[in-house]
Amino acid sequence: MVDVGSDPATGKRKQLTRTFGTLREAKVEYARITNRRYEGRFVEPNKITVNEWLDQWLYRKAEDLEESTVYSYTMTLGRVWGKPGHVRLQN
């Protein structure tokens, strides 16, 4: 178990729990996570897919774009949504 920061909304401590076959494997992963956290490069594990991420990105981006640009992005992303879209983003 390792602390991975605090929840910005609640201020409560967040922890990540993993299970390993050996103590050595656990120590290596603990060091990796701790180092990434202090470097500001740690990304919490999640199950978001490529499609879900693209949908969120386009929704946020659309606020600042012309309607024709949003349409163009939608048509271009349509090629991706069907193929690797079901794959988890972190994979």
N, C-alpha and C positions, 0 to 999 in steps of 0.2 A: 504494500500500500504506500502510495506517495502523494503528497500534497501537490496539486497542480494550480493553485491560486485560489481566488475567491470569486463567488458569483457577484457580478456587478449590480444585479438587481436587489439581492438580499444581503450581500456582504458576508454570507456564510462561506465557510471553508469548503473547497471542493477536493475530493480525493479520487484517485484512480487505483483500482484494485485489479491485479493480474495474478495468475497462477503459473508456476514454472515447475519443471521436472527436477531441477537442481538449485541449490543455493547460489552457485556460481552464475547461472543464467539469470536469476532474480537480481543479483547484485549488478550485473552488466546492464540490464534493462533499467534498473533504478538510477544508475549513473547517467545513462543516456537521456532519460526523461528529465532528470534534475538539471543536467547541463543545458538541454534545449530550453527548458523553462527559464533559466537565468539569462540565456542569450536572447530570449524573446522569440524563439522559433518553435515553441511547442504548440501543436495543434491537437486539441482534444479529439479522441476517436468519436466518429459519428457514422450514421448509416445513410447519409444523404446520397442520392444517386446523381449522375451527371444531368439527367433530365430535370430533377428538382432544382439543382443549382442553377442551370441555365434559365429556368423559369423565373427564379428569384432575381437573377442578374438582369434579365430583360425587363422585368417589372420595375426594378429600381432605375434602370437606365432610361426607360421610356419617358420618365418625367421630364428629362432634359433634352429630348430629341424631337425632331419633326415627325409627323405621322408617316410620311413616306420612308423615312429612315427606319422607323420601327418595323414597318412592313418589310423592308429589305432585310433587316436582321432576322425577322421571323422566318422568311423564306430560306435564308441561308442556314439558320439553325435547324430548320425542318429536316435537313439531311443528317444531322447528328442525332436528333431526338429519336429516330427510329432504330439506329444501329447500336452504338455503345451506351445509349441513354439509360439502360437498366443497370449498368455497372455502378458500384459504389465509387464515389469520387476519390476516396482515399486509397482505392486499389489502383 
